[in-house]
């Protein structure tokens, strides 16, 4: 069941059980306090998160669209889902073969990591022998890579960012680049536990999360990289995941406590706390001044936190939006 389709009913039931945070705002069962403090030029104090979507499956690898909506991958249903500017939900693409994260380039080409049958909830997992892939899904389907140069499989892929030249950077333990011809090159595979990956607005800097920090690399015109360095740390937080950039080159990084904001030079500008653990982030909305942040967990039709039987991974998610002072980068979708 799509929770957003019965959201009014659920919120009505949960409202009787809502808690009140320090700012006097109600929060639902399962939510944590998330009082937003001002970050100059980024977000105003006491800005409020709004729920716009929820489901008992994931919403991963989110990216903004030209009409002010968002696209995200739903691995378990093999679909790419569209949420329009009015928060109406549509299936944008079917049969994605376990698409787990998406990236759009400025030409409208849609890329994804295809996790095939590696989802831990998939009962076919013990017999899974289909290779995972980095692929272009639209406007036509093309596999960029399904193995490393030595022939070994890519494994359960995490995230990717299209480079606008027909290639993409992707993460799976380390950080790698697949060029438009399908050649895979290693960016970093030592002393790294990667997850989210992002490019600066000018494409000259590549960012990747490394649990408690963000690494940066210089990017050459041919897509090759160098000058590995620590860009910034997550101010004591852990679980660095999805990222986005704004029009001023600031970097937004999701981690356990919320969304961390960095200056273009790597200074930690502040934390935007979230009601749940966020895993991905994107700017969208009519003027690209709304932050969309899918977060782990949801409430069920009974108004209580959604749970799963022991041994079944709980992948329920709730998507929140936040009005921003900053504006997402307009030169590409993300």
C-alpha positions in Angstrom: 0.0 0.0 0.0 1.3 3.5 -0.8 1.2 5.3 2.4 0.8 8.7 0.7 -2.5 7.6 -0.7 -3.9 7.3 2.8 -1.7 10.0 4.4 -4.6 12.1 5.7 -6.2 9.1 7.5 -2.9 8.0 8.9 -2.0 11.5 10.2 -5.4 11.8 11.7 -4.9 8.6 13.6 -1.4 9.5 14.6 -2.3 13.0 15.6 -3.8 11.8 18.8 -0.5 10.2 19.7 1.8 13.0 18.5 4.6 14.3 20.7 5.6 18.0 21.0 9.1 19.2 20.5 10.9 22.1 22.0 9.7 24.5 19.3 6.1 23.5 20.1 5.6 21.6 16.9 3.9 18.2 16.8 5.9 15.1 15.7 4.6 11.7 14.9 5.4 8.4 16.7 8.8 7.2 15.5 10.0 10.7 14.6 12.8 12.4 16.5 13.0 16.1 17.4 14.3 18.2 14.5 14.5 21.9 15.4 16.1 23.7 12.6 18.6 26.5 13.5 19.6 29.2 11.1 22.5 28.7 8.6 23.1 32.1 7.0 22.1 32.0 3.3 21.1 28.3 3.5 18.0 27.9 5.8 16.0 30.0 8.2 15.6 29.2 11.9 12.6 27.1 12.8 11.9 26.1 9.2 9.5 23.2 9.3 9.8 19.8 7.6 6.7 18.6 5.7 5.8 15.1 4.8 5.0 14.7 1.1 5.3 10.9 0.5 5.8 7.7 2.4 5.8 4.0 1.5 6.9 0.6 2.9 9.6 0.4 0.2 12.5 2.6 -0.5 13.0 6.0 -2.2 16.6 6.1 -3.1 19.0 8.0 -5.3 16.7 11.0 -5.6 17.1 13.7 -8.3 15.2 16.8 -9.2 13.3 17.2 -12.5 12.8 20.2 -14.8 9.2 20.6 -13.8 10.0 20.9 -10.1 9.3 17.3 -9.2 11.7 14.5 -8.3 12.6 11.0 -9.5 13.8 8.2 -7.3 14.5 4.5 -7.5 12.4 1.9 -5.9 14.5 -1.3 -6.1 12.0 -3.7 -4.6 9.3 -2.8 -7.2 11.8 -2.5 -10.2 10.5 1.0 -10.9 11.6 4.6 -11.2 9.0 6.7 -9.4 8.1 10.3 -10.3 6.7 12.7 -7.7 5.5 15.8 -9.5 5.6 19.4 -8.2 2.2 18.8 -6.6 3.4 15.6 -5.0 1.3 13.3 -7.2 3.0 10.0 -7.7 3.5 8.2 -11.0 5.6 5.2 -12.2 8.0 6.8 -14.6 9.8 3.6 -15.7 9.2 -0.1 -15.1 11.4 -3.2 -15.3 14.5 -1.5 -14.0 16.0 -4.8 -12.8 16.6 -3.6 -9.3 17.4 0.0 -10.1 18.7 1.4 -6.8 19.9 4.9 -7.5 19.4 7.3 -10.4 21.2 10.2 -12.0 20.0 12.6 -14.7 22.5 14.6 -16.8 21.8 18.0 -18.4 20.9 16.3 -21.7 18.1 14.3 -20.0 19.9 11.0 -20.1 18.8 8.8 -17.2 21.4 6.5 -15.5 21.0 4.0 -12.8 22.9 1.3 -10.8 21.0 -1.9 -11.4 21.2 -4.2 -8.4 19.4 -7.0 -10.1 18.6 -9.8 -7.5 20.9 -8.7 -4.7 18.2 -7.1 -2.6 18.4 -8.9 0.8 14.6 -9.2 0.9 14.5 -11.0 -2.5 13.8 -14.7 -1.9 15.9 -15.5 -5.0 19.1 -14.1 -3.4 20.7 -17.5 -2.6 20.6 -18.4 -6.3 21.3 -15.0 -7.6 23.9 -15.1 -10.4 22.8 -12.1 -12.5 25.5 -9.4 -12.8 24.8 -6.0 -11.4 25.3 -3.1 -13.8 25.8 0.6 -14.3 23.5 1.5 -17.1 21.8 4.2 -19.1 18.0 3.6 -18.8 16.7 6.3 -21.1 16.3 7.6 -23.8 17.5 4.2 -24.7 18.9 1.3 -22.7 22.6 0.7 -22.7 24.8 -1.2 -20.3 28.0 0.8 -19.4 29.6 -1.8 -17.2 28.8 -5.1 -15.5 32.3 -6.1 -14.3 35.7 -4.7 -13.5 38.6 -4.9 -16.0 39.8 -8.2 -14.4 36.4 -9.7 -15.0 35.2 -9.7 -11.4 31.5 -8.7 -10.8 30.7 -5.2 -9.6 28.8 -6.4 -6.6 25.9 -4.7 -4.9 26.3 -1.1 -6.2 25.5 2.0 -4.0 25.3 5.3 -5.8 26.3 7.1 -9.0 26.5 10.5 -10.6 26.5 11.0 -14.4 29.3 13.2 -15.6 27.5 14.8 -18.5 29.9 13.3 -21.0 28.2 9.9 -21.3 30.0 8.3 -18.4 29.4 8.1 -14.6 31.1 7.8 -11.3 29.8 5.0 -9.1 30.4 3.6 -5.6 30.7 0.0 -4.4 33.0 -0.2 -1.5 35.4 2.1 -3.4 34.9 4.8 -6.0 35.1 4.1 -9.8 34.6 5.8 -13.1 33.0 4.2 -16.2 33.7 6.2 -19.4 31.3 6.5 -22.3 33.0 3.5 -24.0 32.5 1.2 -20.9 36.0 1.3 -19.6 36.1 1.2 -15.8 38.8 3.0 -13.9 39.5 3.0 -10.2 39.4 6.4 -8.5 40.0 5.1 -5.0 39.8 1.6 -3.5 42.0 1.8 -0.4 41.2 3.3 3.0 37.7 4.1 1.8 34.2 2.9 2.6 32.2 4.8 0.0 28.5 5.5 -0.4 27.3 8.8 -1.8 29.0 10.5 -4.8 28.5 14.0 -6.2 30.2 16.5 -8.6 30.7 20.2 -7.9 28.6 22.6 -10.1 31.5 23.1 -12.5 32.3 19.4 -12.6 35.9 20.0 -11.6 35.6 18.4 -8.2 34.3 14.9 -7.3 33.0 14.2 -3.8 32.5 10.9 -2.1 31.4 10.0 1.4 33.7 7.9 3.6 31.6 7.2 6.7 32.6 10.1 9.0 34.1 12.4 6.3 33.9 13.5 2.7 36.8 13.0 0.3 37.4 15.2 -2.7 39.2 14.6 -6.0 40.2 16.9 -8.9 38.5 15.9 -12.2 40.2 16.4 -15.6 38.5 17.0 -18.9 38.8 13.3 -19.8 37.1 12.2 -16.5 40.3 11.1 -14.9 40.8 12.1 -11.3 43.6 12.9 -8.9 44.7 14.8 -5.7 42.7 12.8 -3.2 42.1 14.8 0.0 39.8 15.1 2.9 37.2 17.7 2.0 35.5 17.9 5.4 34.4 15.9 8.4 30.8 15.3 9.6 31.3 17.1 12.9 31.3 13.8 14.9 28.4 12.2 12.9 28.6 8.9 11.0 27.0 7.2 8.1 27.7 9.7 5.3 25.4 8.9 2.4 23.6 10.9 -0.3 24.7 14.4 -1.4 23.6 17.5 -3.4 25.1 20.9 -4.3 23.6 24.3 -4.5 24.1 27.3 -6.8 26.8 28.7 -4.6 28.8 25.4 -4.6 27.9 24.4 -1.1 27.7 20.7 -0.5 24.8 19.0 1.4 25.6 15.5 2.9 23.1 13.2 4.6 24.3 11.2 7.7 22.8 9.7 10.8 21.8 13.0 12.5 20.6 14.9 9.4 21.9 17.0 6.5 25.4 18.5 6.9 26.2 21.7 5.0 29.7 22.5 3.8 31.1 25.6 2.1 32.8 25.2 -1.3 36.1 25.2 0.6 35.1 22.4 3.0 34.1 24.4 6.1 31.3 22.8 8.1 28.5 25.4 8.1 26.0 23.5 10.2 23.6 20.6 10.5 20.0 20.6 9.4 18.5 18.0 11.8 15.9 15.5 10.4 13.1 13.6 11.9 14.5 10.3 10.7 17.8 9.0 9.4 18.2 10.5 5.8 19.8 8.6 3.0 19.5 10.8 -0.1 18.8 14.5 -0.8 18.0 16.7 -3.8 16.9 20.3 -4.5 13.7 20.7 -6.5 10.4 22.7 -6.5 9.4 25.5 -8.9 12.4 27.6 -8.2 14.7 24.8 -6.9 14.5 26.2 -3.3 13.0 23.1 -1.7 15.1 20.4 -0.2 13.7 16.8 -0.7 15.0 14.3 1.8 13.8 10.7 1.9 14.3 9.3 5.4 14.2 5.8 6.9 11.0 4.7 8.6 7.3 5.4 8.3 4.1 5.2 10.2 1.5 2.5 9.4 -2.2 2.8 9.0 -2.7 2.4 12.8 -0.6 5.5 13.4 2.2 3.6 14.9 5.8 3.1 13.5 5.8 0.5 10.7 7.6 -2.7 11.8 8.5 -5.9 10.0 8.8 -9.5 11.4 12.1 -10.5 12.8 14.6 -11.2 10.0 12.9 -9.0 7.5 14.6 -5.8 6.7 12.5 -2.7 7.4 12.9 -0.5 4.3 9.9 1.8 4.9 10.7 5.4 4.1 9.1 8.9 4.5 10.0 11.8 2.2 10.1 15.2 3.8 10.6 18.7 2.2 12.1 21.8 3.7 11.9 25.4 2.4 15.4 26.8 1.8 17.1 30.2 1.4 19.7 28.6 -0.9 18.9 27.4 -4.4 19.9 24.2 -6.0 22.3 24.4 -8.9 20.4 25.2 -12.1 23.0 23.9 -14.6 22.0 20.2 -14.2 19.3 18.2 -12.5 21.6 17.6 -9.4 
